[in-house]
Amino acid sequence: MLKLPDSNFRMKPNLNFSGAGFRGGTIGGPTWGVAVGDSFTFGLGVDQETTWIAQLAKLSQREIINLGVPGLWSL
């Protein structure tokens, strides 16, 4: 659970090492690629199956791990 001043987000990682906080492992099988990015890549606020990474994995029939990190804080 991520608590912000204006809202709260509940995130459920779907990766073999969920303690790391990453999403991925959509279709199973050996990893073919990774996606690195911000909250858009992570899919903040959407289900795992609707992220663009999950859609790409489904279309390509290849496992892609989502290493996106929500960028909610400004420096």
N, C-alpha and C positions, 0 to 999 in steps of 0.2 A: 504494500500500500504506500503510495506516494502522496503525501499531504502538502498541498500548496495553499497560499492565502485565499485564492478564489475557487479552488476545486480540489477534488481528490481523484487519483487514478489508481485503479487496482490492475496490476500487471501479472499475468501468468506466463512465465517463460515455458516454451515447449521444446527444450533442447536437452540432450542427455546430461549436461551439467547445468541444471537449472539454478544452482547456487550462484553462477556467474551472471545471471540476469539476461541472457541472450535468447532470442527466438530463432527457431529453425526446425530442421528435421521434419519437413512437411510430408514428403512422399516416401521416405525410407531409402535404404541403400547407401552405398559409399558416397561420401561428399564429393561433388564435382566442382563446386565453387563456393565463394563467400561474397556477401555484400556488406560493405562498410559504409556507414553514413550516420545521419542524425535521426531525429524523431520521425521523419517521413519514411526513412528506411526501416526503422524499428516497427513502425505502424502504430504509434501511440494513439490509443482510443478506438482501435479497430480489432476485430478478432484475427487470430493468426492466419486463418484461411483466406482473409481478404487483403492481406498485405501484398504489395507488388512483388515481393520476393517469392511468396507462396504461389502467386499466379504465374510467375516466370518458371518456377520449378515444375508446376503442373504442365505448362505448355511445352517445356523442353524435355519433360520426363527425366530430369536430372535433379539430384539432391543439392540444394543450395542453402547454406547456413546464413542466417541473418545476424550479423554482428553490429547492427545499428544500435546507437545509444541515444535515448531521449535527451535532447539538449534543452532542458527547462530552465537552466540557471544562466544568468548573464554575469560576465566578469567585469 
